[in-house]
């Protein structure tokens, strides 16, 4: 409150502000005491402490009762607003009812996460006409300020994989799915008829969302593939693979979606590898918000809906 600028709030008893508010309303120490369920001496003592702290009598007696001074009148507006906002903040949030809600959620997501989540999520949200979704690209620098301010509700993608791609500590996160890799190439590609004999020297396409030239496979195994085309976007991969002899190792759900629309062969990668952890992340201050909790549940359910109907390898855990 600007009216008590310079006062040390660490030593000021904020309970006195409730007494001040009651005095504004009742203009009587006795009635203010009854309103606050305090004794009259306790209320008189609180008024004395207020006068001492603020350096002003605040209320003076008249035939009409206790009349506020000019200093007190200047305090009333900010005090009323502050107490109302505090009261609203302390009221438990209302339940989120998606059938009647009018809300736009904003997600930042990689194209991999969008392919994984959006088809099923859009179908789920179609049942709630007032709920809208806006998806923005995942920026190169992790959008911590936007999560904290509420500009973004969720961030979706694969993180903590490449050097320089670490997410900040303290965020809440949930693994949506664990994605194993599949080899993908044009229909009837001879190299994919016997994947156990797959040669790393075959020309390949590599999707590197951050624009790098080395994948986690190379970093962990020290093996080298013959990558002749690097691209930052998954969406270009099926067009290239279907029309050339290039092959690529792609996340399984992405690969199977591509194979539904393009003449592609999809076979498991026989080399041992760690699966990709596709996650949703959010700021801790949104953890208990009913609308946000509902959104996270919808995203998780959409991610776990396998496009191939083969079950799911999702790990639904939050930390």
PAMI-880150 format. One line per field, with one value per residue (C-alpha): residue number from 1; residue in one letter; chain; x, y, z. Coordinates in pm, 1 decimal, always signed. Layout:
% PAMI-880150
n	(NUM; ...)
res	(A; ...)
chain	(A; ...)
u	(X; ...)
v	(Y; ...)
w	(Z; ...)
***
This chain:
% PAMI-880150
n	(1; 2; 3; 4; 5; 6; 7; 8; 9; 10; 11; 12; 13; 14; 15; 16; 17; 18; 19; 20; 21; 22; 23; 24; 25; 26; 27; 28; 29; 30; 31; 32; 33; 34; 35; 36; 37; 38; 39; 40; 41; 42; 43; 44; 45; 46; 47; 48; 49; 50; 51; 52; 53; 54; 55; 56; 57; 58; 59; 60; 61; 62; 63; 64; 65; 66; 67; 68; 69; 70; 71; 72; 73; 74; 75; 76; 77; 78; 79; 80; 81; 82; 83; 84; 85; 86; 87; 88; 89; 90; 91; 92; 93; 94; 95; 96; 97; 98; 99; 100; 101; 102; 103; 104; 105; 106; 107; 108; 109; 110; 111; 112; 113; 114; 115; 116; 117; 118; 119; 120; 121; 122; 123; 124; 125; 126; 127; 128; 129; 130; 131; 132; 133; 134; 135; 136; 137; 138; 139; 140; 141; 142; 143; 144; 145; 146; 147; 148; 149; 150; 151; 152; 153; 154; 155; 156; 157; 158; 159; 160; 161; 162; 163; 164; 165; 166; 167; 168; 169; 170; 171; 172; 173; 174; 175; 176; 177; 178; 179; 180; 181; 182; 183; 184; 185; 186; 187; 188; 189; 190; 191; 192; 193; 194; 195; 196; 197; 198; 199; 200; 201; 202; 203; 204; 205; 206; 207; 208; 209; 210; 211; 212; 213; 214; 215; 216; 217; 218; 219; 220; 221; 222; 223; 224; 225; 226; 227; 228; 229; 230; 231; 232; 233; 234; 235; 236; 237; 238; 239; 240; 241; 242; 243; 244; 245; 246; 247; 248; 249; 250; 251; 252; 253; 254; 255; 256; 257; 258; 259; 260; 261; 262; 263; 264; 265; 266; 267; 268; 269; 270; 271; 272; 273; 274; 275; 276; 277; 278; 279; 280; 281; 282; 283; 284; 285; 286; 287; 288; 289; 290; 291; 292; 293; 294; 295; 296; 297; 298; 299; 300; 301; 302; 303; 304; 305; 306; 307; 308; 309; 310; 311; 312; 313; 314; 315; 316; 317; 318; 319)
res	(X; X; X; X; X; X; X; X; X; X; X; X; X; X; X; X; X; X; X; X; X; X; X; X; X; X; X; X; X; X; X; X; X; X; X; X; X; X; X; X; X; X; X; X; X; X; X; X; X; X; X; X; X; X; X; X; X; X; X; X; X; X; X; X; X; X; X; X; X; X; X; X; X; X; X; X; X; X; X; X; X; X; X; X; X; X; X; X; X; X; X; X; X; X; X; X; X; X; X; X; X; X; X; X; X; X; X; X; X; X; X; X; X; X; X; X; X; X; X; X; X; X; X; X; X; X; X; X; X; X; X; X; X; X; X; X; X; X; X; X; X; X; X; X; X; X; X; X; X; X; X; X; X; X; X; X; X; X; X; X; X; X; X; X; X; X; X; X; X; X; X; X; X; X; X; X; X; X; X; X; X; X; X; X; X; X; X; X; X; X; X; X; X; X; X; X; X; X; X; X; X; X; X; X; X; X; X; X; X; X; X; X; X; X; X; X; X; X; X; X; X; X; X; X; X; X; X; X; X; X; X; X; X; X; X; X; X; X; X; X; X; X; X; X; X; X; X; X; X; X; X; X; X; X; X; X; X; X; X; X; X; X; X; X; X; X; X; X; X; X; X; X; X; X; X; X; X; X; X; X; X; X; X; X; X; X; X; X; X; X; X; X; X; X; X; X; X; X; X; X; X; X; X; X; X; X; X; X; X; X; X; X; X; X; X; X; X; X; X)
chain	(A; A; A; A; A; A; A; A; A; A; A; A; A; A; A; A; A; A; A; A; A; A; A; A; A; A; A; A; A; A; A; A; A; A; A; A; A; A; A; A; A; A; A; A; A; A; A; A; A; A; A; A; A; A; A; A; A; A; A; A; A; A; A; A; A; A; A; A; A; A; A; A; A; A; A; A; A; A; A; A; A; A; A; A; A; A; A; A; A; A; A; A; A; A; A; A; A; A; A; A; A; A; A; A; A; A; A; A; A; A; A; A; A; A; A; A; A; A; A; A; A; A; A; A; A; A; A; A; A; A; A; A; A; A; A; A; A; A; A; A; A; A; A; A; A; A; A; A; A; A; A; A; A; A; A; A; A; A; A; A; A; A; A; A; A; A; A; A; A; A; A; A; A; A; A; A; A; A; A; A; A; A; A; A; A; A; A; A; A; A; A; A; A; A; A; A; A; A; A; A; A; A; A; A; A; A; A; A; A; A; A; A; A; A; A; A; A; A; A; A; A; A; A; A; A; A; A; A; A; A; A; A; A; A; A; A; A; A; A; A; A; A; A; A; A; A; A; A; A; A; A; A; A; A; A; A; A; A; A; A; A; A; A; A; A; A; A; A; A; A; A; A; A; A; A; A; A; A; A; A; A; A; A; A; A; A; A; A; A; A; A; A; A; A; A; A; A; A; A; A; A; A; A; A; A; A; A; A; A; A; A; A; A; A; A; A; A; A; A)
u	(+0.0; +153.5; -7.7; +222.9; +532.2; +843.5; +680.5; +856.1; +596.1; +811.7; +717.8; +367.1; +81.0; -132.4; -425.5; -462.2; -582.7; -895.7; -965.7; -915.9; -1156.6; -1421.5; -1386.9; -1446.8; -1766.3; -1906.8; -1757.9; -1778.6; -1525.3; -1802.0; -1973.2; -1636.9; -1547.7; -1876.2; -1820.9; -1475.7; -1589.0; -1330.4; -1363.6; -1401.0; -1072.6; -888.3; -1033.2; -944.4; -590.9; -568.9; -679.7; -412.9; -147.6; -269.5; -249.5; +103.0; +216.5; +67.2; +135.5; -224.2; -537.7; -725.3; -1068.2; -1199.6; -1519.4; -1816.0; -2193.0; -2217.6; -1970.5; -1607.5; -1519.8; -1213.4; -936.9; -801.3; -518.4; -768.7; -985.5; -679.7; -620.9; -973.7; -967.3; -634.1; -723.7; -1062.5; -909.3; -622.4; -850.1; -1091.9; -809.7; -667.5; -1009.6; -1054.1; -708.6; -790.9; -1117.6; -1067.4; -1079.4; -1405.0; -1427.6; -1356.5; -1659.7; -1538.4; -1893.4; -1970.1; -1621.0; -1485.5; -1109.6; -817.5; -519.3; -176.1; +85.5; +442.0; +527.8; +780.6; +647.8; +708.0; +487.4; +226.1; +205.0; +178.0; -86.7; -288.8; -499.8; -648.4; -651.2; -846.3; -1100.2; -1140.8; -1178.5; -1444.2; -1689.9; -1634.4; -1719.3; -1602.9; -1257.0; -999.1; -637.0; -350.2; -21.7; +298.3; +641.9; +882.0; +1148.1; +1517.7; +1554.7; +1326.2; +1029.8; +1053.9; +928.7; +618.8; +536.3; +579.5; +367.6; +89.7; +138.4; +198.5; +4.2; +221.1; +542.8; +558.5; +859.4; +1172.6; +1416.3; +1745.1; +1869.7; +2130.1; +2394.1; +2255.8; +1899.2; +1843.8; +1515.2; +1516.5; +1492.5; +1177.8; +926.5; +663.1; +684.9; +513.8; +633.3; +360.5; +511.4; +835.3; +911.5; +1136.2; +1288.9; +1181.9; +1362.8; +1163.5; +1217.2; +1023.2; +796.7; +990.6; +1322.8; +1568.1; +1769.7; +1461.0; +1371.0; +1640.1; +1677.4; +1909.6; +2170.7; +2117.9; +2433.6; +2510.6; +2687.9; +2357.3; +2260.2; +2024.6; +1804.9; +1831.9; +1577.6; +1751.9; +1497.4; +1774.4; +1972.7; +2261.6; +2462.4; +2494.9; +2217.3; +2195.1; +2275.8; +2618.7; +2690.5; +2608.0; +2744.8; +3031.7; +2912.7; +2870.8; +2587.6; +2610.3; +2372.3; +2347.7; +2044.5; +1979.8; +1643.6; +1495.3; +1139.3; +975.2; +707.9; +947.9; +1070.2; +790.4; +808.6; +1182.4; +1176.9; +893.0; +1066.8; +1432.8; +1643.7; +1724.5; +1620.4; +1568.3; +1531.0; +1210.8; +1003.6; +755.1; +430.4; +557.2; +673.7; +343.3; +144.0; +358.1; +307.7; -70.7; -43.2; +272.5; +406.3; +662.5; +810.4; +846.5; +1056.3; +1205.5; +1557.4; +1745.3; +2035.7; +1988.3; +1887.9; +1720.6; +1364.4; +1272.9; +1088.6; +812.9; +705.8; +470.1; +607.8; +438.2; +505.9; +440.8; +200.2; -45.1; -32.4; -362.0; -555.9; -863.8; -862.6; -492.6; -523.2; -802.9; -584.8; -296.2; -529.9; -654.7; -300.5; -194.6; -499.2; -439.9; -72.3; -152.8; -402.2; -193.9; -266.5; -196.6; -416.7; -120.8; -148.8; +74.0; +413.8; +339.2; +466.3; +224.7; +428.1; +475.8; +747.5)
v	(+0.0; +328.6; +514.1; +347.3; +390.7; +377.3; +170.2; -151.6; -417.0; -677.6; -517.1; -394.9; -612.0; -666.1; -772.1; -404.7; -343.5; -549.5; -322.1; -15.8; -155.1; -227.2; +127.9; +268.9; +65.4; +112.7; +452.2; +331.8; +144.1; -53.0; -162.2; -235.6; -457.8; -647.6; -686.7; -833.2; -1034.7; -857.8; -683.9; -306.4; -255.2; -473.8; -270.5; +57.8; -70.1; -165.4; +185.5; +334.1; +116.3; +222.4; +588.2; +540.3; +344.0; +588.5; +906.8; +1029.3; +1020.5; +851.0; +899.2; +1188.7; +1197.0; +1401.2; +1404.4; +1166.1; +921.9; +852.6; +1062.7; +964.8; +1218.3; +1314.8; +1061.9; +788.4; +874.7; +841.6; +494.8; +363.1; +291.8; +103.8; -80.3; -197.3; -314.1; -495.5; -678.4; -777.7; -914.6; -1105.2; -1252.3; -1361.9; -1518.9; -1723.1; -1858.9; -2211.2; -2209.3; -2313.4; -2646.4; -2633.0; -2736.3; -2780.4; -2814.1; -2452.9; -2301.8; -2032.9; -2068.4; -2062.9; -2276.2; -2204.1; -2474.1; -2452.7; -2782.4; -2942.1; -3079.3; -3432.6; -3360.3; -3194.2; -3501.2; -3718.3; -3521.6; -3287.0; -3529.7; -3698.1; -3379.2; -3190.0; -3472.6; -3459.8; -3080.7; -3090.7; -3192.3; -2857.5; -2569.4; -2297.1; -2448.7; -2340.5; -2434.9; -2226.5; -2401.5; -2204.3; -2331.3; -2445.2; -2170.9; -2246.9; -2107.8; -2274.8; -2039.9; -2019.6; -1657.8; -1738.9; -2039.0; -1835.3; -1543.4; -1770.5; -1672.3; -2043.5; -2320.5; -2616.3; -2696.1; -3027.7; -3199.2; -3406.3; -3235.2; -3291.0; -3491.0; -3275.8; -3052.6; -2703.7; -2834.2; -2857.7; -2756.5; -2537.5; -2703.7; -2661.3; -2714.8; -2983.6; -3246.6; -3561.8; -3823.8; -3869.9; -4157.4; -4342.6; -4357.4; -4629.4; -4573.5; -4735.5; -4755.6; -4593.0; -4601.2; -4619.3; -4915.7; -5233.1; -5073.8; -5366.7; -5254.2; -5282.0; -5636.8; -5764.2; -5494.6; -5709.2; -5673.5; -5300.6; -5114.1; -4778.4; -4678.6; -4651.6; -4289.5; -4153.9; -3859.4; -3727.4; -3501.9; -3262.7; -3018.7; -2803.7; -2798.7; -3015.6; -3261.8; -3532.4; -3735.9; -3907.9; -4238.4; -4111.1; -3952.4; -4268.5; -4542.0; -4353.3; -4516.9; -4303.3; -4312.4; -4188.9; -3893.9; -3702.5; -3487.9; -3302.0; -3132.7; -2962.8; -3076.6; -3417.8; -3310.9; -3306.9; -3661.6; -3868.1; -3673.7; -3731.9; -4094.0; -4195.6; -4054.4; -4148.6; -4438.2; -4252.8; -4414.5; -4262.5; -4363.3; -4197.8; -4218.1; -4503.8; -4308.7; -4053.9; -4329.6; -4515.6; -4200.2; -4128.3; -4484.2; -4433.1; -4159.9; -4244.9; -4562.6; -4634.6; -4940.9; -4928.8; -5184.4; -5183.9; -5058.7; -5368.1; -5179.3; -5119.0; -4762.3; -4553.3; -4443.7; -4078.6; -3931.1; -3703.1; -3480.6; -3202.7; -2935.5; -2658.3; -2408.2; -2528.6; -2242.3; -2400.0; -2742.0; -2720.9; -2502.7; -2707.0; -2589.3; -2658.7; -3000.1; -3083.0; -2972.6; -3193.4; -3490.6; -3430.1; -3403.4; -3723.7; -3914.1; -3787.8; -3887.4; -4235.3; -4302.6; -4516.4; -4453.8; -4820.2; -4961.5; -5161.4; -5053.8; -4798.2; -4761.5; -4433.7; -4368.3; -4140.6; -3999.1; -3647.1; -3486.6)
w	(+0.0; -112.6; +179.0; +425.6; +209.2; +419.9; +695.2; +789.6; +706.9; +879.8; +1213.8; +1123.5; +1246.8; +937.7; +1157.6; +1241.4; +886.5; +956.1; +1253.2; +1036.5; +777.0; +1044.0; +1180.0; +832.1; +805.1; +1156.8; +1255.9; +1615.4; +1828.0; +1999.0; +1674.9; +1510.7; +1809.2; +1771.9; +1397.0; +1457.4; +1761.2; +1973.7; +2307.8; +2304.3; +2496.2; +2242.6; +1955.2; +2127.9; +2178.3; +1809.3; +1709.8; +1935.1; +1771.2; +1426.1; +1523.3; +1651.2; +1343.3; +1092.5; +1283.1; +1248.5; +1470.4; +1182.0; +1345.3; +1552.1; +1754.0; +1634.9; +1679.5; +1382.8; +1539.1; +1457.4; +1149.1; +941.1; +895.8; +555.4; +600.6; +683.7; +383.8; +159.5; +300.6; +253.5; -121.5; -126.2; +194.0; +65.2; -263.4; -92.3; +152.8; -124.7; -341.2; -45.8; +32.5; -329.9; -331.3; -21.1; -159.2; -300.5; -683.0; -841.8; -1018.0; -1389.0; -1594.4; -1953.8; -2090.7; -1996.4; -1979.8; -2210.6; -2201.5; -2443.3; -2346.4; -2493.9; -2552.5; -2680.8; -2845.9; -3077.6; -3405.2; -3268.7; -2966.3; -3187.0; -3411.1; -3103.7; -2916.5; -3136.4; -3344.5; -3038.1; -2830.8; -3098.4; -3108.0; -2730.0; -2719.4; -2992.1; -2718.0; -2540.6; -2778.8; -2540.2; -2491.4; -2749.5; -2800.4; -2938.5; -3014.1; -3066.9; -3178.4; -2911.8; -2897.2; -2895.5; -2542.5; -2291.6; -2226.0; -1847.1; -1820.3; -2027.7; -1807.6; -1489.8; -1614.2; -1737.8; -2102.3; -2163.4; -1992.9; -2096.1; -2279.4; -2465.4; -2616.4; -2559.3; -2323.8; -2139.0; -2435.6; -2605.0; -2443.8; -2399.4; -2403.3; -2027.0; -1869.7; -1557.7; -1220.9; -1017.8; -1297.2; -1269.9; -1540.9; -1655.3; -1901.8; -2162.0; -2360.8; -2408.4; -2780.6; -2925.3; -3267.3; -3592.0; -3924.6; -4203.2; -4577.2; -4901.7; -4963.9; -5051.5; -4960.8; -4983.0; -4680.0; -4458.5; -4557.4; -4317.7; -4048.5; -3836.6; -4110.7; -4144.9; -4237.0; -4077.1; -4398.4; -4589.0; -4669.0; -4409.0; -4314.3; -3959.1; -3788.4; -3549.6; -3401.5; -3252.6; -3576.2; -3455.8; -3662.7; -3398.8; -3240.4; -2902.4; -3076.7; -3181.8; -2845.4; -2652.2; -2883.0; -3054.4; -3377.7; -3687.2; -3938.5; -4295.0; -4259.2; -4585.9; -4502.0; -4175.9; -4120.4; -3813.3; -3891.5; -3883.7; -4130.6; -4426.9; -4357.7; -4520.1; -4845.7; -4872.9; -4759.4; -4990.9; -5299.1; -5238.3; -5111.1; -4788.7; -4464.1; -4118.8; -3756.8; -3634.7; -3314.1; -3345.3; -3326.1; -3575.6; -3809.8; -3794.9; -3860.0; -4164.7; -4289.4; -4278.9; -4541.9; -4740.4; -4905.9; -4635.9; -4469.7; -4090.6; -3900.4; -3548.6; -3486.8; -3376.8; -3218.7; -2843.8; -2766.6; -2499.9; -2582.9; -2615.6; -2318.5; -2445.4; -2156.1; -2058.4; -1825.6; -1629.5; -1354.4; -996.7; -925.1; -1173.6; -1007.6; -817.4; -1061.6; -1166.9; -1529.8; -1566.0; -1405.3; -1651.2; -1944.1; -1831.3; -1804.5; -2158.7; -2297.3; -2121.4; -2247.6; -2602.0; -2594.2; -2468.0; -2746.0; -2981.4; -3350.7; -3422.9; -3148.4; -3013.2; -2655.4; -2491.1; -2335.0; -2161.9; -1815.3; -1631.0; -1348.8; -1223.2; -1021.9)
***
